Amino acid sequence: MYPNQPPYYDNNGYQPDHNIYHTQGPYNVYQTYPPPPPPYVSPMPQYLPQVTPHQSVPANHPTSSKTWISFSRKTLLCIFSTLLLLVVAVIVAGVLCWYFLLRCERKCGTSSTCVQASQWCDGTAQCPNGEDEAYCVRLYGQNFILQSYYPPKSAWLSVCFDDWNSVYGPKVCQAMGYKSTYSGYFLEAVADFQGFVSVNSSVPFVRLYTSIRPRDSCPSGKVISLRCIDCGYSSKQAPSSRIVGGTVARTGDWPWQVSLQIRQSHVCGGSIITPEWIVTAAHCVEGSNAMASAWTVYAGSIQRSSGQVFFVDKIISHPNYDTETKDYDIALMKLKSSVSFSGNNIKPVCLPNEGMSWTESQSCWISGWGYTYQGGSTSSFLMAANIPLISSTVCNSPSVYNGIITSSMICAGYLSGGVDTCQGDSGGPLVTKTNNLWWLVGDTSWGSGCAQRNKPGVYGNVTVFLEWIYNQMQVYT
């Protein structure tokens, strides 16, 4: 890789077994097929400079003499034009300052529309797609603390146990995009909570954020901890030996892992986050792979084409996804039928909550049916490997990826190489265990080669995508 050049993309979407349905991405460093002949190069230059020709005056064209009157008129006209331009510039600058500094207090998602901070989560949608009313309740930290956005303070405040009713839990979870509630329980309030809200029981409860009142203290000493889904459980015990450089997974180790296939051929991996939703990579489902009807989801087995079969109803890629840089490389699949979590082999992984941060060198796990070595073929059995996170500072250093890692990406692996995701692992999970639960840190996105020195794997940073994920779950519930 050369400095300041775009990355080589390991996982370019659909790379099936047996050459059944092959499409080639722009930088397929995993390609196992014979290289194509070099393209014909024309001897003519491909790009000609656009040079403006000289505007000549005909030889016999009469010209007027520069009299004092014509000079004065030109001078006055120049002064007037300059003053007019200055006035226009001042007006435009004033409008822009008013729009962006005063009026545009909150921006509506990916659109250019702006609303005032006091209008955010006020119960009335001002944004074109209702973004200002879509993310007003959240779960915070590893203990799932329930918080509501309070516009007068422009702050997220924890929900006090006082005036809480058990019927509120399912309503809150359904409003967030979940179909059912797993459990609700209470935690002791901690000293660093800055303000509280509680449910205003004197008004009908419709939505949490429109049914609250502020409190300076929480008399009960307890806040609400709400879990909307029974996630993050696995039969995986202590880490074993350390997909390239990995080992065959055991049944139940990674129960959220699915194989995403087209025409019975494995294409990408994915992670179950609810009975209806799968997280994968946007580059897996771009172009001709964007048709939901083309996909089949296999879940509940470590064998690539075994287990329960599900069909896809809808595919949603992140609107900011960049096919060249792989920025915002995440997509959601909505299933036609719900997954049952009755056994131990199919379970959801936990989405990280706001306020959860991952530390450099934090131990994570990758899993998938991808190539077991660069230039190889997909694995028949699910493979897994233990790798640490790498800070963006290190990953953006000149010797690694030289500044092309964005905030929507997270790096993991060993700079010495040897253990990595590879072709066919795209979209699959990067997970970590915290507070006895497994959390989805990232989705497999790209890399330069497989397990090469100074070229660790790059993953979509799921924490950055939380608001977007919940918005889609709400819209398509």
Secondary structure, DSSP 8 states (H G I E B T S, - for coil): --TT-----S--S---GGGSS----TT-TT--S---------SS-S------------TT-------HHHHHHHHHHHHHHHHHHHHHHHHHHHHHHIIIIII-SEE-TTSS-EE-GGGTTSSS--STT-GGGTSSEEEETTTTEEEEEEGGGTEEEEEBSTT--TTHHHHHHHHHT-SS--EEEEEE--TT---EEEE-TTS--S-GGGSEEEESS-TTSEEEEEESS--S--S--S-----BT-EE--TTSSTTEEEEEETTEEEEEEEE-SSSEEEE-GGGGSGGGG-GGGEEEEES-SBTT-SEEEEEEEEEE-TT--TTT-TT--EEEEESS----SSSS----B---BT----TT-EEEEEESSBSSTT--B-SB-EEEEEEEE-HHHHTSTTTTTT---TTEEEES-TT-S-B--TT-TT-EEEEEETTEEEEEEEEEE-SSSSBTTB-EEEEEGGGGHHHHHHHHHHT-
